[in-house]
Amino acid sequence: MPKLKQVFICQNCGADAPKWQGQCAACGEWNTLAAEVSAANPRQQSSAQLKRIDASTSLAAEAVAESARLTTGSAELDRVLGGGLVPGSVSLIGGDPGIGKSTLMLQAAAALNASGAVLYATGEESLKQVALRGRRLGLEAATARLLAETCVEEIVGAASSLGAHVLIVDSIQTMYSERVEAAPGAVSQLRECTAELVRFAKASGTAVLLVGHVTKEGQIAGPRVLEHMVDTVLYFESDTGSRYRVLRSVKNRFGAANEIGVFAMVEQGLREVTNPSAIFLSRHVEPVPGSVITVMREGTRSLLIEVQVLADLSLGQNPRRVAVGIDANRLTMLLAVAHRHGGLQLQGQDVFANVVGGVRLAETAGDLAIVMAARSSLNDSPISNSLVAFGELGLAGEIRPVPFGEERLREAAKHGFKSAVVPEANVPKRPPEGMTVRGVIRLSQALDIF
């Protein structure tokens, strides 16, 4: 029998310590060490194990033998996954409570069952609760198999017996392994359960979908090693009170990272939004000061968003700089460049910047639009609502090109925009039909246009 010993595992980072201490030496968090029992059974390699047969294969042979992806029934989910589920892959989906993770997985299970056996294992709900949710979603005729179980060995055995080509586990924090002496949700249980499911997926070719809880900081609960073990990590995002959900790919070994899919939560479940720009873009009837449209790139998709800036006379000694959806430090830097190279006198002005629709503008392509909106608000001069602008602003006042300029212009032309102000290097040889594209090199050139 292996000798049992007690170790203390950090519930934040997964590091172990031989004895309890108040602070984890690895991550610096306090009161996160919990006692767990492990088996001290070091493996010794025998001569027979050292003389194994070479089971390797060539890359060319595996590339030819690549199997087709499995469609989930949702074009938005397939887009985020990189074209569909890859057989033998493991995907981890996280998000706030009630955001729609289980709803999306149940809808995917009903659609995937058309091409093979699907097993939906739930550790949080009874079979009756899952069936009631399926009835509300209109999936009462679905033939996907349900299993209420929390032992990962039992789930793997049931999936093997069924010959399932897709296994859905909701959620990984409720699972436990018989080989680990710890409560479900502990770091050691999360690691062992995930490792067991990864081994099963790679050996059998079954695609595994894991639902994960998130902490109050918005990260998937448990050590970050879970995200390294799986092939794909997806996060559900939503503003409070909004019915729209954004599914973002944070890691994807089989597709583009930072790809997004947009869904709307309705009474019958999640419905995909095929034209997300219509959500984030609110076209005013008449042009208004401080509003400029820009084109943001998310993965392989171009999105039109409205950037709003309000400059108002400050009543305090220190003018305020408030940014929503924009990095506050970058906003301060852009305003300094606008003052130095564009002549914008914002010293005594409170400046409020916002991205309409709750989306976050994380790339530098919106720099030009932010400065143009600030000037429009300061001078109370509206900019045409049929114009788009994008470009990165340098500290020397130069307008730098951004990637995928032509794709951004095509997306703007598709939504009826007639003119664009872009970096000179992003001006295409053949502009989209019906659109006038003006290239600029310096910030002063862009501001002189209006």
N, C-alpha and C positions, 0 to 999 in steps of 0.2 A: 504494500500500500504506500502511495506517496505521502511524504511527510507534509502536514499542514502547517502553515505559518501565517501570522497576521501582519499585514502591511497596511499603510495608510495612503489612500489615493485622493489626489486633489480633484474635487468635483468640477473645477473650472477648466483645468488644462490637461488632466489625466496623469500628471507626474506622480510617482510613488516615493514614499519615505519610510524608513525602517521604524520610526516612532512618531508619535503625534507631536505637532508643533503648531503654534498659533498662526504663523504665516507660511505660505507655500514658497519654497526657495526658488521654484521655477518661474511662476507668474507673478508672485508678490501679493496675491490675494490673501485676505485674512479669514480664518475660521472656515476653510473649505476642505480640510483633510478629514476623511471618513475612514473608519476601520473596515477592512475587508479581509477575507480569508482566501489564500491562494495555495496551490499545491506546489511544493518545491520538488520538482521531478526533472532535473536537467537531462536532456536527451544526449545519448552517447551514440556516435556513429559506429556501426559495425563495419567489418570489411565487406560484407555483402551489400550494405547500403552504398558504399563508396564505389562499387563496381556496377552501377546501373547502366542500362542500355540508353544510348542517346535517342531521345524522343523529339528532338527539334525538327522543324520543318522550314522550308524556304519562304521568304516574304512573297515571292511571286506566286507560289502555290496558294497561299492564304488569300492573296488579293483576288485571284481568279475564283476562289470558292466563296467569296463574300455573298451572304444571303441578303434578300430584299428586306427593307424596313417594314415595320408593322404600322399601319395607319390607325390613329386613335379615334377617328371620327370627327375630330376638330382640327380645322386647318391652322388655327392659331397655336394650338398645343403642338402640332406637328412642326410648325415653323420654329418654335422655341427649341424643340428637341433636335433640330437640324434636318428635318425631313421625315420624322417618324421614329418609332422605337427601334433600337438596334437589338437583335436577338443576343442574349447573354449580357446585356448591359444592366447597370444598377443606377437608378435615378433617385435623388433625394429631393423632396418638395417640402418647403417650409413656408410659414406664414402665420399671421396673428390668428387667435381663436375666432372662429366664425367667419373667416374670410372666404371660405369655399373650397378648401383642400379636399375634404371628403366628398363633396358634391362633384368636383371635377373628376376624382378618381372613380366614383361610381358610374358617371356618364361614360368615361373612357372604358371601363370594364364592360359595359353593355355593348359598346361599339366594337371592341376588340374580340368579343366572343364570337363574332361572325366568321373570323378566320382561324379559330382554334380555341382550345379550352382555356378559361381564365379562372383563377382562384383569388377571391377577395377575402383576406384574413383580417378580421377586426379584433382589436384588444380593448376597445373603449366602449363599444356598443353591443347590444344583444342582436341576434339575428332578426328579431321582430322590429327593432328600431331601424336597422338598415333597410328592411323591407318596406317600412312606412315611408322612409325617405325616398326609396325607389318609386313608390306609388305616387308621391307628390311630384316627382320628376317625370312621370309618365313612362317609367321603365318596368312596369309590372310584368311585361311579357319577356323581359331579358332572361336568358338562361345561364348567366354567369354563376359559378358556384360560390357559396358563402361559407365562411368558417369562423366561428367565434373561439379563438384560441390565443393564448399568450406565450406558450412554449415554442421557441423557434425550431426545435427539433421536430415537434409534432407538425408544424406548418410545412417544413421542408419535406417531411415524409408524405404529407397529404398531397403536396404539389407534385412529388415524384410519382405517386400512385395514380394521380389524375392525368399525368402527362401534360401539365399546364405549360403553355407557351408564354403566359404572362402571369406574374404573381404580384399582388398588391398587398402591402402590409400597412395597416392603419392602427396605431402608429408605432414607430420603432421604440419610443420611450416606454411603451407598455410591455415590451417583450422581455423575456428572460431565457437564459440558457441553463440547462441542468449542470453544465460543467463549471459554473461560476457560483460561488457562495456569496451572493450579494442581492439586494433588493432590485426589482425592475426600475430602470431609470438611472441606476448608478453608472459611473463612468466605465467600470469594467464590464458591466452587462451590455452597455451600448456598443462597446468595442467588439465584444465576442459575438453578439447577435448580428451586428453588421458584417463582421468577417465571415460568419457562417453563411449568411445570405449571399455574400459576394462569391464565396467558394461554390455554392450551389448554382449560382447564375453562370459562372464561367464553365463549370463542368457539364451542365445540362443544356446550356443555350437558352435558358428561360430568361426573359426580360423581367426585371424586378423593379417595382416602383415603391419607394418608401415615403411615408408621410412623417414629417418631423415637427415637434413642437419648437417654439421659439422663446427666447428669454425676453425680459423687458427691454433689453437693448436692441431687439430685433434679430439676433443671431440664433441659429439653430442650437437648441439646448444640447449640452454635452461638449466634449473636447473637439477642437477643430480637426482632429485626426479623422473624424467621420467624413468630412468633406473631401479629404484626401483619398479615402478608401473607395468612394463611389466614382462613377464615370461622369455623372451630370448632377449639378446642384441648381435647383430652381427656387425662386422666392416669389411669393404672392405679395403685392403691394397695393395699398388703397388708402385714400384719404378718409377721415372720419365723416360718416354721413353720405359718402358717395356710393353710387351703385356700380361704378366701374372698377374693374380689377385689372391690374397689370401683372403679368407673369414674366419675370425677368430671369434670363439664364446667366448665372454667375460663373459657372464652370461647365464646359461641355467638351468632351473628348471627341465627339462625332459631329460637331457643328460650330457655329460662330458663338463666341461668348458675347454677353451684353445684348443678345437678341431679346425682343420683347413680343409678347402676345397680349392683346387687349380683349377683355371679356366684360359683359354686362350681367349683373346679378338680377334676374327676374324671378317671378314666382315659380316658373318651371325649371329653375336652375341657372347655370351659366350659359350665356349665349355669346358667341364670338362676334367681335366688332371688326368688320372687314375694312372700314375706312376710319382709322383712329384720328386722323387729322381733323375730321369734322367735330370731334369731341374737344380737342385742345384749341381749336381755332374758332373764335367768335368774331365774325365779320360785322363791323358797325355799319349802320345805315349811312351815316355821314362820317367822314374822317374826324378823328378826335386827337387833341394834342397828347403827346406822351405815349403813343401806341405804335409799335412797329412789328411787322411779321418777319420771323426768321425761320430757317429750316434746320431742324436738329436731326442728327443721324443716330439711330439706335440699332446696332447690329447691321442687318442688311436692309433696314427700313428707314425711309426719310419721313419725318413728321413735321408738319407746319404748326408752329406755336406762336402765340402772341406775347410779346414782351412789353410790359407797361412800366413806365417810370414817372413818378410825380415829384417835381421840385417845388417846394413851398418855402416861404420866408420863415426862417428859424426865429423863435421867440426866446431861445436860451443862448447861453454863452458858447456852448459846444453843439454845432449842428449834428443832427442824427443821420446815420446811414443804416437803413433797414433793408435787408434783402430776403425775399421769400422765393425759394426755388433757384437762387443764384448764390454762389459762394460770396460771403460778405467781404472777405479780403480781396477778392478779384474785383468786386464792385468798387471798392475804395481805390484800387490801382487804376481802373479804367477812368474814374472821375479825375484822378490826378493827371493822367495822360490827356484827357479831354481839355483840362484847363491849360496844360503846358503847350499842346500842339493844336488845339481847336479853339482856344479863346473862350471856353465856357466858364463864366464867373459863378461858381457854385460855393464860394466860401461861406456865405451867410444863408445857405439854403439847406433845409432838411430834404434828403433824397430818399425816396421809397421806391424800391424795384420789386417787381412781381412777375412771375410766369403764370399765365392764365391756365386753369385746368388742373393745378396741383402737380404738374410734372416738374422734374428737376432738370435744369439746363446745366449739364456737367461738362460740356465740351466748350472749346474756345471759339467755335464758329459763331456764337451769339454776341461776341464783343462789339462788333460794328452796330448791330441793332440796338444794343443797350445804350451806346453813346448817342446814336441818332434819336432815340426816344427821350434821353435826358435833355438834349438840345431842343427838341420839339416842345417838351413840357416847360422848359425855362423861358422860351420865347413865345409860348402859347400859339405855336404855329403847327396846325395839323399836317401830317404826312399822308399822302394818298393811300387809301386802303387797298389799292391794287398793286402795291409795291412790296417786294421782299428784299431783305438785305442779310448778308452773312459774310463773315470774314474775321480773322484773328487780328487783334490790335497789339502791336509791339510797343515797348517803352519809348522808342524813338519816333513814334507817330506813324510808323509804316503799317500798311494793311497786308497781312500775310495770307497766302492761300490756305485752303482747308481741303481735306480729302473728300472725294466723291462730289465735286462741285457740279458736274454735269447731271448726276442723278438728282441732286437737290433742285436744280433748275427744272428738270422734267416734272418732278412732283409738284412744284409751284405752278407750272403751266397747266398741269392737269386740273388744278383747282381754280383756274381762271385768272391768275395773276398776269398782268400785262408788262410789268417792268421789274428790273432787278438791279441792285447795286452790289457788286461782288469784287473780290480781289482781281487784279489784272490777269494774274496767272490762271484764274478759274473761268475766264471768258471762253466759251467754246467756239470752235470754228464755224459751226452752224447752230445758232441759238434755236431753242424750241419755237415752233410756229406760233406766231402771234405775240411773242415776248421780245421786248427790247432789253438787252443786257448791257450795262455800263460798267466798265472796269476801272478801278481806282488803285492808286499806289500809296497815297498818303491820306491821313485822316482829314486834312484840310480840303482835299479834293471831294471827298464824300459829303462833307458838310456844306460845301459851296454849291452842291447840286440843288439844294432846297433853300 
